[in-house]
Amino acid sequence: MTAYKRRRGMTYDPVWKREIPEDHPSLASAADDAANVMSGYNQQLPLELNTTKEATPEEFAEWQEKELNWWADRQLTFVGIAAIVQLTALGFMASVMLVADLAFK
């Protein structure tokens, strides 16, 4: 029971927290109303993410040769370029702070 008085001819719906006239056609339940409205919506199909198959040793050797070795051969170059970019950015930031300090003394 709620703390406020109910008006005559009204029924309280606890699902939607509202009062409904007693002669309303869908007085059965607001949940039934929602179910009727939502029944027409499409639902997402289940994702089948755990349907993997084990690779044979031949398939793994082919994958290792064609894809993994290419990345392994170039990995040091990628890391070196990233380190140079970071050090350059750090040096540029320090030089801007030094120039700003000298300019605004």
C-alpha positions in Angstrom: 0.0 0.0 0.0 1.4 3.4 -0.9 1.5 6.4 1.4 -0.9 8.6 -0.7 -4.7 8.2 -0.9 -6.1 6.5 -4.0 -8.7 8.3 -6.1 -12.1 6.6 -6.5 -12.4 4.5 -9.6 -8.6 4.1 -10.0 -6.4 1.0 -9.5 -2.7 1.2 -8.6 -0.4 -0.7 -10.9 2.8 -1.7 -8.9 4.8 -2.6 -12.1 4.6 0.8 -13.7 3.8 2.7 -10.5 0.8 4.5 -11.8 -2.9 4.6 -11.3 -5.2 3.1 -14.0 -8.9 3.7 -14.3 -10.9 0.6 -13.3 -12.7 0.5 -16.6 -9.4 0.4 -18.6 -9.4 -2.5 -21.0 -5.8 -3.7 -20.2 -6.3 -3.6 -16.4 -5.1 -7.2 -16.2 -1.5 -6.1 -15.7 1.0 -3.6 -17.0 3.5 -6.4 -17.4 1.0 -8.1 -19.8 0.8 -4.8 -21.7 4.6 -4.6 -22.0 4.8 -8.3 -23.1 2.2 -7.6 -25.8 4.2 -4.6 -27.0 7.6 -6.3 -26.8 6.5 -9.5 -28.5 6.9 -8.0 -32.0 10.6 -7.1 -31.5 13.3 -9.1 -33.1 15.9 -10.7 -30.9 19.6 -11.1 -31.5 20.7 -14.6 -32.5 23.1 -16.3 -30.1 26.8 -15.8 -30.9 28.7 -19.0 -31.5 32.1 -18.0 -30.2 33.2 -21.3 -28.8 33.1 -23.3 -32.0 36.9 -23.5 -32.6 38.6 -26.5 -34.1 42.1 -27.7 -33.3 44.8 -27.0 -35.9 46.8 -29.9 -37.2 50.6 -29.7 -36.9 50.8 -29.1 -40.7 48.3 -26.2 -40.5 50.3 -24.7 -37.6 53.6 -25.0 -39.4 52.1 -23.3 -42.5 50.7 -20.5 -40.3 54.0 -20.1 -38.5 55.9 -19.8 -41.8 53.5 -17.5 -43.7 52.3 -15.1 -40.9 54.1 -15.3 -37.6 57.6 -15.2 -39.0 56.9 -12.0 -41.0 55.9 -10.2 -37.8 58.8 -11.7 -35.8 61.3 -10.5 -38.4 60.1 -6.9 -38.2 59.3 -6.7 -34.5 62.5 -5.0 -33.5 62.1 -2.4 -36.3 58.6 -1.5 -35.0 59.7 -1.2 -31.4 62.7 0.9 -32.4 60.6 3.3 -34.5 58.1 3.7 -31.6 60.9 4.4 -29.1 62.4 7.0 -31.4 59.0 8.8 -31.8 58.6 8.8 -28.0 62.0 10.2 -27.3 61.6 12.8 -30.0 58.3 13.9 -28.4 59.8 14.0 -25.0 62.7 16.1 -26.3 60.4 18.5 -28.1 58.3 18.9 -25.0 61.4 19.7 -22.9 62.6 22.2 -25.5 59.3 24.0 -25.6 59.3 24.3 -21.7 62.9 25.6 -21.8 62.1 28.2 -24.5 58.9 29.2 -22.6 60.9 29.6 -19.4 63.5 31.8 -21.1 60.9 33.8 -23.0 58.7 34.6 -20.0 61.3 35.3 -17.3 
